Amino acid sequence: MDGKYVIALLNTTGQPPEAQLQDRAVRERLYRASVARGSRGNAYDNTAIVSQVLKLRAEKAKMLGYPTYAAYVLADETAKTPEAVNAMLTQLAPPAVANARREGAVLQAMIDKEQAAKSQPTFPLEAWDWAYYAEKVRAEKYDFDESQLKPYFEMKNVLENGVFYAAGQLYGLSFKQRTDLPVYNPDVLVYDVYNADGSQLAIFIADMYARPSKRGGAWMNSYVEQSALTGNLPIVANHLNITKPASGPTLLTWDEVTTAFHEFGHALHGMFSNVKYPYFSGTSVPRDFVEFPSQVNEMWADWPSVLANYAKHYQTGEAMPKALLDKVLASSKFNQASPPPSISARPC
């Protein structure tokens, strides 16, 4: 492998290196390798298994008296029926597609401009181009890129002076780190969580780094369910997959910052649980509701007073310059039309 590099596929459809890879052929290869996992016709092909799962789901729904598996699942959700879901999607689809087309046209214009400057023929925007040219447009439109932001987003500072600070301002919570409890990995952080009156609400575990033995993505777990029946207070954890640097501080991207706020919304959902029976504790709610607390908490990441409290340079402690802060706020809605990598990004 001398002179070569290996790009590991993360356990997500979109691959972060696509935003930095200048070689379009490599971007396409990475994209196709990502979306083709489990369907390559080899020993790891899951197509037959997926087909069997779909068949069994349909049989299960029929046995239980439902016309479709969707109807069976939604009966216990807040939407209740497939018709209600389709009605909402019908409302959302036109503006979402229109926004994607607008943003896609901007990215296509960037491609056309760059190719013309090199006296080379242009090419249509594809899914593997979206992240790469979105970063170029971001840098041009807002005059900054992620590398300028990261020094202001040191991981523990974001957690304690951003995520925890927002919870303190909103709900009166306070946090105290514990170093006396055994943890399953030395990088795991543990905090006692207290109500405004000083009573203990929960224990929170922050497992921030990626490891070979850890699945991809970001999620919340409840290791002890709150229950008035048992008298247990909740022990909840957030699991992220931030790359641990070989040395020096862990500096986050803006996406990782918002993910930390998002997942802590789930953690709050678990910590604020107040039920008798463990079965109903925390996030044991309809699946089409469970993302609501996390989406709400995510919006505090760029709330001006919260952002100003944690966006501090890791070396100097200086606040993020107002000009850069304003650009972060202005760009917070940028690229929200980014399509799933399985959908062509070509503007129609």
C-alpha positions in Angstrom: 0.0 0.0 0.0 3.0 2.3 -0.3 1.9 5.7 -1.7 -1.8 4.8 -1.4 -4.5 5.7 1.1 -7.4 3.8 2.4 -10.7 5.5 3.0 -12.8 3.6 5.4 -16.6 3.5 4.8 -18.5 4.9 7.8 -21.7 3.2 8.8 -23.8 6.0 7.1 -24.9 6.5 3.6 -23.1 9.8 3.1 -19.4 9.8 3.5 -17.7 12.9 5.0 -14.6 12.7 2.8 -16.8 13.5 -0.2 -16.7 17.2 0.9 -12.9 17.3 0.6 -12.0 15.0 -2.3 -10.9 17.0 -5.3 -10.8 14.0 -7.6 -14.3 13.6 -9.0 -13.7 9.9 -10.0 -12.7 9.1 -6.4 -15.8 10.9 -5.1 -18.0 8.8 -7.4 -16.2 5.6 -6.4 -16.6 6.3 -2.7 -20.3 7.2 -3.2 -21.0 4.1 -5.2 -19.1 1.9 -2.7 -21.2 3.4 0.1 -24.7 3.0 -1.5 -23.9 -0.5 -2.8 -23.1 -2.1 0.5 -25.2 -5.2 1.1 -26.3 -5.4 -2.5 -23.2 -6.5 -4.6 -24.2 -10.0 -5.3 -21.5 -11.5 -3.1 -21.5 -13.4 0.2 -22.5 -10.2 2.1 -25.5 -9.4 -0.2 -28.6 -8.8 1.9 -31.1 -8.5 -0.9 -32.7 -11.9 -0.3 -32.9 -11.2 3.4 -34.6 -7.8 2.9 -37.1 -9.4 0.5 -37.9 -12.1 3.1 -38.3 -9.5 5.8 -40.8 -7.6 3.6 -42.7 -10.7 2.9 -42.9 -11.7 6.6 -44.0 -8.2 7.5 -46.8 -8.3 5.0 -47.9 -11.7 6.4 -47.7 -10.4 10.0 -49.9 -7.4 9.1 -52.5 -9.6 7.4 -52.6 -12.1 10.3 -53.3 -9.2 12.7 -56.1 -7.7 10.5 -54.2 -4.9 8.8 -54.2 -4.3 5.1 -50.4 -3.4 5.1 -47.5 -3.4 7.4 -47.5 0.4 7.4 -51.1 0.4 8.7 -50.1 -2.0 11.4 -47.1 0.0 12.6 -48.8 3.4 12.4 -51.8 2.2 14.5 -49.8 2.9 17.6 -48.0 6.0 16.3 -49.2 9.6 16.5 -50.0 9.7 12.7 -52.3 6.7 13.1 -52.8 5.9 9.4 -50.7 5.7 6.1 -53.1 8.3 4.7 -52.2 10.8 7.3 -48.5 10.2 6.6 -48.9 10.5 2.8 -51.0 13.7 3.3 -48.1 15.3 5.2 -45.5 14.1 2.7 -47.7 15.5 -0.1 -47.5 18.9 1.6 -43.8 18.7 2.3 -42.6 17.4 -1.1 -43.2 20.4 -3.4 -41.4 23.0 -1.3 -38.6 20.5 -0.5 -38.0 19.7 -4.1 -38.2 23.4 -5.1 -35.5 24.2 -2.5 -33.3 21.3 -3.6 -33.6 22.5 -7.2 -32.6 26.1 -6.2 -29.6 24.9 -4.2 -28.7 22.4 -6.9 -28.7 25.2 -9.5 -26.3 27.2 -7.3 -23.9 24.3 -7.2 -24.2 23.7 -10.9 -23.3 27.3 -11.5 -20.2 26.8 -9.4 -19.3 23.8 -11.4 -19.8 25.7 -14.7 -17.7 28.6 -13.5 -14.8 26.4 -12.3 -14.8 24.4 -15.5 -14.9 27.5 -17.7 -12.0 28.9 -15.8 -10.0 25.8 -16.6 -11.2 25.8 -20.2 -12.7 22.4 -19.7 -16.2 21.2 -20.5 -18.7 21.3 -17.7 -20.6 18.3 -16.3 -24.0 17.8 -14.6 -24.1 17.9 -10.8 -24.4 14.4 -9.3 -24.9 13.1 -5.8 -21.2 12.5 -5.3 -20.6 16.2 -6.2 -23.0 17.8 -3.8 -21.0 17.9 -0.6 -17.8 19.0 -2.4 -19.4 21.9 -4.2 -21.6 22.9 -1.3 -18.4 23.6 0.7 -17.1 25.7 -2.1 -20.3 27.7 -2.3 -20.3 28.0 1.5 -16.7 29.4 1.4 -17.5 31.8 -1.4 -20.9 33.0 -0.2 -20.2 33.3 3.5 -16.4 33.7 3.2 -15.5 31.0 5.6 -15.1 27.2 5.8 -15.1 24.6 8.5 -11.4 24.9 9.2 -12.0 28.5 10.5 -14.7 27.3 12.9 -13.1 24.3 14.4 -10.7 26.1 16.8 -13.7 27.6 18.5 -15.4 24.2 19.0 -13.3 22.2 21.4 -15.3 19.1 22.3 -15.5 19.3 26.1 -16.1 23.0 26.0 -19.0 22.6 23.6 -20.4 19.9 25.9 -20.1 21.8 29.1 -20.4 25.4 28.1 -22.8 24.8 25.2 -25.0 21.8 25.6 -25.1 21.8 29.4 -25.3 25.6 29.5 -28.4 25.7 27.3 -30.0 23.0 29.6 -29.2 25.1 32.6 -30.7 28.3 31.1 -33.8 26.5 29.9 -34.5 24.0 32.8 -32.3 25.1 35.7 -30.1 22.0 35.4 -26.6 21.8 36.7 -23.9 19.2 36.0 -20.9 17.9 38.0 -18.4 15.5 36.5 -17.7 12.2 38.2 -14.3 10.6 38.1 -14.9 8.0 40.8 -17.2 5.7 38.8 -15.9 2.8 36.6 -16.3 3.3 32.9 -16.0 0.9 30.0 -13.6 3.1 28.2 -11.2 5.7 29.6 -12.5 8.4 27.2 -16.0 8.2 28.5 -17.2 11.1 30.6 -19.7 10.8 33.5 -21.8 13.6 35.0 -24.3 13.9 37.9 -27.3 16.0 36.8 -29.1 18.1 39.3 -32.5 19.9 39.3 -32.7 23.6 40.1 -33.5 22.7 43.8 -30.3 20.7 44.1 -31.9 17.2 44.0 -30.4 14.7 41.7 -32.2 14.1 38.4 -30.0 11.6 36.6 -26.5 10.4 35.6 -25.4 11.3 32.1 -22.7 9.5 30.2 -20.9 11.1 27.3 -19.3 8.6 24.9 -18.0 10.9 22.2 -15.3 9.1 20.3 -15.4 6.5 17.5 -13.8 3.1 18.2 -13.4 0.0 16.0 -15.8 -1.9 18.3 -18.5 0.8 18.1 -21.2 1.0 15.6 -21.5 4.1 13.4 -23.8 7.1 13.8 -25.0 8.9 16.9 -27.6 7.8 19.4 -28.9 7.9 22.9 -29.2 4.9 25.2 -31.0 4.6 28.6 -29.1 2.1 30.8 -31.3 2.5 33.8 -34.9 3.5 33.2 -36.6 6.1 35.5 -39.4 4.4 37.5 -41.4 5.5 40.5 -42.2 1.8 41.0 -38.6 0.8 41.5 -37.4 4.2 42.7 -34.7 4.3 40.0 -33.3 7.5 38.7 -32.4 7.4 35.0 -28.9 6.8 33.7 -28.7 7.9 30.1 -25.9 8.1 27.6 -25.1 9.9 24.3 -22.9 8.0 21.9 -21.2 9.9 19.0 -18.5 8.9 16.6 -16.1 11.8 16.7 -12.6 11.0 15.4 -10.1 11.2 18.3 -7.0 13.1 17.2 -3.6 11.4 17.7 -2.6 14.4 19.9 -3.9 17.8 20.9 -7.5 18.9 21.5 -10.6 17.5 19.8 -12.0 20.2 17.6 -15.5 19.7 16.2 -17.1 20.5 12.9 -20.3 22.5 13.0 -22.2 19.3 12.0 -20.7 17.5 15.0 -21.7 20.4 17.3 -25.3 20.3 16.2 -25.3 16.5 16.5 -24.2 16.9 20.1 -27.1 19.2 20.8 -29.5 16.9 19.0 -28.5 13.8 20.9 -28.7 15.6 24.2 -32.3 16.4 23.4 -32.9 12.6 23.5 -30.9 12.5 26.7 -33.2 15.2 28.3 -36.2 13.2 27.2 -34.9 10.3 29.2 -33.7 12.3 32.2 -37.0 14.2 32.5 -39.1 11.0 32.5 -41.6 10.9 35.3 -43.6 7.6 35.1 -44.4 4.7 37.4 -43.7 1.8 35.1 -40.2 1.4 33.4 -42.0 0.2 30.2 -43.2 3.8 29.6 -40.0 5.5 30.7 -38.1 8.2 28.7 -38.1 7.7 25.0 -40.6 4.8 25.1 -43.0 6.9 23.0 -44.3 6.6 19.4 -41.5 6.6 16.9 -43.0 9.5 15.0 -42.7 11.6 18.1 -39.4 10.6 19.5 -37.4 13.0 17.4 -39.3 16.0 18.5 -37.3 16.7 21.7 -34.0 16.3 19.9 -35.0 18.6 17.0 -36.1 21.2 19.5 -32.8 21.0 21.4 -30.8 21.2 18.2 -32.0 24.7 17.5 -30.2 26.0 20.6 -26.8 25.2 19.0 -26.9 28.5 17.0 -29.0 30.5 19.4 -26.9 33.7 19.8 -26.6 33.7 23.6 -25.8 30.0 23.7 -23.3 30.1 20.8 -21.5 33.1 22.3 -21.1 31.2 25.6 -19.2 28.2 24.1 -17.7 29.4 20.8 -14.3 30.2 22.4 -10.9 29.7 20.8 -9.3 26.6 22.4 -5.9 28.3 22.8 -6.7 31.9 23.7 -10.2 31.6 25.2 -11.2 34.5 23.0 -14.8 34.5 21.8 -15.5 33.8 18.1 -15.2 37.2 16.3 -18.6 38.7 15.7 -18.0 38.8 11.9 -17.4 35.0 11.9 -20.2 34.4 14.4 -22.6 36.3 12.1 -21.5 34.2 9.2 -22.2 31.0 11.2 -25.7 32.2 12.0 -26.3 33.3 8.4 -25.1 30.0 7.0 -27.0 27.8 9.6 -29.7 27.1 7.0 -27.3 26.6 4.2 -27.4 23.3 2.2 -30.5 22.0 4.0 -31.7 20.7 0.7 -28.8 18.3 0.4 -30.4 15.2 -1.1 -29.9 11.7 0.2 -26.9 10.2 -1.7 -29.2 7.6 -3.3 -31.0 10.4 -5.2 -29.5 12.2 -8.1 -28.5 15.8 -7.2 -28.9 16.9 -10.7 -31.2 20.0 -10.9 -34.3 19.4 -13.0 
